[in-house]
Amino acid sequence: MAKIGLKCLTYAPFTSGGEYTSITYGTGVMLNDYMIRADIGEERNDVSFYADDHKIDSDNGMNGATLGLELANMTDDLEKSFLGYVAATSDLDITDASAPFVGCGFYRKERFKGEVTYKCYWFYKVQFRRDSDSVNTKGESTDFQTENLSGDAMGVTLTASGNVIYYTTCRKDSEANAISWLKAKAGIS
């Protein structure tokens, strides 16, 4: 599938759950015109077991996931929600508090042989950090500068099966169905 678009940053503050129970979130938010890039990483074991001088088994199971976001705009509300910054009057205090956990998702548009689908992503429990905050002066022409966040996805166990889940995906046949799926994940009516 050719990846031809990325839209609809959606998030909700993590409240509870994920330890053999469903997750509850606070008030979810869906944003438009924010997504530039999403980098999804998987951390896997790389362990081999040897006997009689040769490999007889291995494990490459997933043991973590990461989510990097490049955003067109980092509002005060996003800094509070994703980074845990605190509003003090009209100022925004950057404190030593840990960033909160959020559920976070988006969808990408795909096309293959003329057929368009929408692949949706939902990370159940992510903790973000700002990569860096650097700015450049304007030179002879405008140089658009963006915000970059890195997030560590926490594993959750939603059922008694004991399977640890970092994120989930699905494909939808329309943009409206992709938006509905994200709203359901974030608890947006």
Rosetta blueprint (number, residue, H / E / L):
1 M L
2 A E
3 K E
4 I E
5 G E
6 L E
7 K E
8 C E
9 L E
10 T E
11 Y E
12 A E
13 P E
14 F E
15 T E
16 S E
17 G L
18 G L
19 E E
20 Y L
21 T L
22 S L
23 I L
24 T E
25 Y E
26 G L
27 T L
28 G L
29 V E
30 M E
31 L L
32 N L
33 D L
34 Y L
35 M E
36 I E
37 R E
38 A E
39 D E
40 I E
41 G E
42 E E
43 E E
44 R E
45 N L
46 D L
47 V E
48 S E
49 F E
50 Y E
51 A E
52 D L
53 D L
54 H E
55 K E
56 I E
57 D E
58 S E
59 D E
60 N L
61 G L
62 M E
63 N E
64 G E
65 A E
66 T E
67 L E
68 G E
69 L E
70 E E
71 L E
72 A L
73 N L
74 M L
75 T L
76 D H
77 D H
78 L H
79 E H
80 K H
81 S H
82 F H
83 L H
84 G L
85 Y L
86 V E
87 A E
88 A E
89 T L
90 S L
91 D E
92 L E
93 D E
94 I L
95 T L
96 D L
97 A L
98 S L
99 A L
100 P L
101 F E
102 V E
103 G E
104 C E
105 G E
106 F E
107 Y E
108 R E
109 K E
110 E E
111 R E
112 F E
113 K L
114 G L
115 E E
116 V E
117 T E
118 Y E
119 K E
120 C E
121 Y E
122 W E
123 F E
124 Y E
125 K E
126 V E
127 Q E
128 F E
129 R E
130 R E
131 D L
132 S L
133 D L
134 S L
135 V L
136 N L
137 T L
138 K L
139 G L
140 E L
141 S L
142 T L
143 D L
144 F L
145 Q L
146 T L
147 E E
148 N E
149 L E
150 S E
151 G E
152 D E
153 A E
154 M L
155 G L
156 V E
157 T E
158 L L
159 T L
160 A L
161 S L
162 G L
163 N L
164 V L
165 I E
166 Y L
167 Y E
168 T E
169 T E
170 C E
171 R E
172 K E
173 D L
174 S L
175 E H
176 A H
177 N H
178 A H
179 I H
180 S H
181 W H
182 L H
183 K H
184 A H
185 K H
186 A H
187 G L
188 I L
189 S L
